[in-house]
Amino acid sequence: MPVTRAYLALGSNQGDRLRQLQAALDSLACNELSIIQVSPVYENRALGMGEAEDFLNAIAEIDTSLSPINLLDRCLDVEAELGRVRGEEWAPRTIDLDLITYGQKVIKHPRLCLPHPRLFERDFVVHPLNDIAADLVICGQRVSDMAQALPIDELTLTDYCLHF
């Protein structure tokens, strides 16, 4: 399969959040997936989770020869390796890996919708994505324009760094 540029959102709000993000990056890298760059790490409120700890979030730009569904499965495998237990939709999590885009593909599949259906509403995705791919066009919109139109709501740039 040809190599495709994709973007993954990483988030954690349980345990050692930064270590979880780093472990996810380390586990994702394989023969079929290489990490090109990673955004700065942001901290934001835990939406709809009551008193849960805040999230750390970042975006990884990757090149992959995995199909979209195989990439989703790879992300789910890494989440399981890092102790993610899927239960309620709005529950705290050790790690959350979301496929945001896969090339310019638009996919409507029972397991995967691309681009990510809530991308345009999430400051914790759009702003880190803007840091590494401002000129990327998704559904006819430049990421920089999305970031300019989407207010930052309790989103803070941290001093944390992820390595790849």
C-alpha positions as CSV (number, residue, x, y, z in Angstrom):
1,M,0.0,0.0,0.0
2,P,1.3,3.5,-0.7
3,V,2.4,5.8,2.1
4,T,-0.2,8.3,3.2
5,R,0.2,11.3,5.4
6,A,-2.2,11.2,8.4
7,Y,-2.8,13.1,11.6
8,L,-3.5,11.5,15.0
9,A,-4.8,13.3,18.1
10,L,-3.3,12.1,21.4
11,G,-4.9,12.7,24.8
12,S,-4.6,11.6,28.4
13,N,-6.2,12.6,31.7
14,Q,-5.3,9.7,34.0
15,G,-2.1,8.8,35.7
16,D,1.2,10.2,34.4
17,R,-0.4,12.0,31.5
18,L,2.8,13.0,29.8
19,R,4.3,9.6,30.1
20,Q,1.2,8.1,28.6
21,L,1.4,10.4,25.6
22,Q,5.1,9.5,25.1
23,A,4.5,5.8,25.5
24,A,1.7,6.0,22.9
25,L,4.1,7.7,20.4
26,D,6.8,5.1,21.2
27,S,4.3,2.2,20.7
28,L,2.8,3.6,17.5
29,A,6.1,3.8,15.6
30,C,6.6,0.6,13.5
31,N,7.6,-0.5,10.0
32,E,4.3,0.7,8.6
33,L,4.1,4.0,10.5
34,S,6.7,6.7,11.0
35,I,6.2,9.9,13.0
36,I,7.1,13.0,11.1
37,Q,6.5,15.6,13.8
38,V,4.5,16.2,17.0
39,S,2.8,19.4,18.1
40,P,3.5,21.1,21.3
41,V,1.5,19.7,24.3
42,Y,-1.6,21.5,25.5
43,E,-3.6,21.2,28.6
44,N,-7.3,21.5,28.6
45,R,-10.4,20.9,30.7
46,A,-12.0,17.4,30.7
47,L,-15.2,18.0,28.7
48,G,-18.3,16.4,30.2
49,M,-16.3,14.5,32.8
50,G,-17.2,16.4,36.0
51,E,-14.3,16.7,38.3
52,A,-11.9,14.6,36.2
53,E,-8.3,15.7,35.9
54,D,-7.5,17.9,32.9
55,F,-6.3,16.5,29.6
56,L,-2.9,16.8,28.0
57,N,-3.3,16.8,24.2
58,A,-1.0,16.8,21.2
59,I,-1.2,16.0,17.5
60,A,1.2,13.7,15.6
61,E,1.8,14.0,11.9
62,I,2.6,10.5,10.5
63,D,3.4,8.7,7.3
64,T,1.8,5.3,7.1
65,S,1.3,2.4,4.7
66,L,-1.5,1.0,6.9
67,S,-5.0,1.3,5.5
68,P,-7.3,3.6,7.5
69,I,-9.0,0.7,9.3
70,N,-5.7,-1.0,10.0
71,L,-4.4,2.3,11.4
72,L,-7.5,2.6,13.6
73,D,-6.8,-1.0,14.8
74,R,-3.2,-0.1,15.5
75,C,-4.4,2.9,17.6
76,L,-6.8,0.7,19.5
77,D,-4.1,-1.9,20.2
78,V,-1.8,0.8,21.6
79,E,-4.6,2.2,23.8
80,A,-5.2,-1.4,25.1
81,E,-1.4,-1.9,25.7
82,L,-1.4,1.3,27.8
83,G,-4.3,0.3,30.0
84,R,-7.2,2.1,28.3
85,V,-10.5,0.4,29.3
86,R,-13.4,1.4,27.2
87,G,-16.6,2.0,29.1
88,E,-18.6,5.2,29.1
89,E,-18.0,7.6,26.2
90,W,-17.2,10.6,28.4
91,A,-15.0,8.8,31.0
92,P,-11.4,9.5,32.1
93,R,-8.8,7.7,30.1
94,T,-5.1,6.8,30.3
95,I,-4.8,7.4,26.6
96,D,-7.0,8.4,23.8
97,L,-5.8,8.1,20.2
98,D,-8.1,9.5,17.4
99,L,-7.4,9.4,13.7
100,I,-8.1,13.0,12.5
101,T,-7.3,12.8,8.8
102,Y,-5.9,10.2,6.4
103,G,-4.7,12.0,3.3
104,Q,-7.7,13.7,1.7
105,K,-9.9,10.7,2.2
106,V,-13.5,11.1,3.3
107,I,-14.7,7.9,4.9
108,K,-18.1,7.0,6.3
109,H,-17.6,3.5,7.8
110,P,-19.4,2.0,10.8
111,R,-16.0,2.0,12.7
112,L,-14.4,5.1,11.3
113,C,-15.5,8.6,10.0
114,L,-12.9,10.8,8.4
115,P,-12.1,13.5,8.7
116,H,-12.9,13.2,12.4
117,P,-16.5,14.3,12.7
118,R,-15.9,16.7,15.6
119,L,-12.6,18.1,14.4
120,F,-14.0,21.6,13.7
121,E,-15.4,22.0,17.2
122,R,-12.4,20.9,19.2
123,D,-9.9,23.6,20.1
124,F,-7.6,21.0,21.7
125,V,-7.3,19.4,18.2
126,V,-7.4,22.4,15.9
127,H,-4.9,24.6,17.7
128,P,-2.2,21.9,18.1
129,L,-2.8,20.8,14.5
130,N,-2.4,24.5,13.4
131,D,1.0,24.5,15.1
132,I,2.4,21.8,12.8
133,A,0.1,21.9,9.7
134,A,-1.4,25.4,9.3
135,D,-1.6,25.1,5.5
136,L,-3.3,21.7,5.6
137,V,-6.7,21.8,3.9
138,I,-9.5,19.7,5.3
139,C,-12.9,19.6,3.6
140,G,-12.0,22.8,1.8
141,Q,-10.8,24.7,4.9
142,R,-7.3,25.6,5.8
143,V,-6.4,24.6,9.4
144,S,-5.1,28.1,10.0
145,D,-8.5,29.5,9.2
146,M,-10.2,26.9,11.4
147,A,-7.9,27.9,14.3
148,Q,-8.6,31.6,13.8
149,A,-12.4,30.9,13.8
150,L,-12.3,28.6,16.8
151,P,-11.9,30.3,20.2
152,I,-9.6,28.8,22.7
153,D,-11.7,27.6,25.7
154,E,-9.5,26.9,28.7
155,L,-6.7,25.5,26.5
156,T,-3.2,26.2,27.7
157,L,0.1,25.7,25.9
158,T,2.5,23.7,28.2
159,D,6.3,23.5,28.5
160,Y,6.1,19.7,28.0
161,C,7.8,18.1,25.0
162,L,7.2,14.8,23.3
163,H,10.1,13.0,21.6
164,F,9.9,10.8,18.5
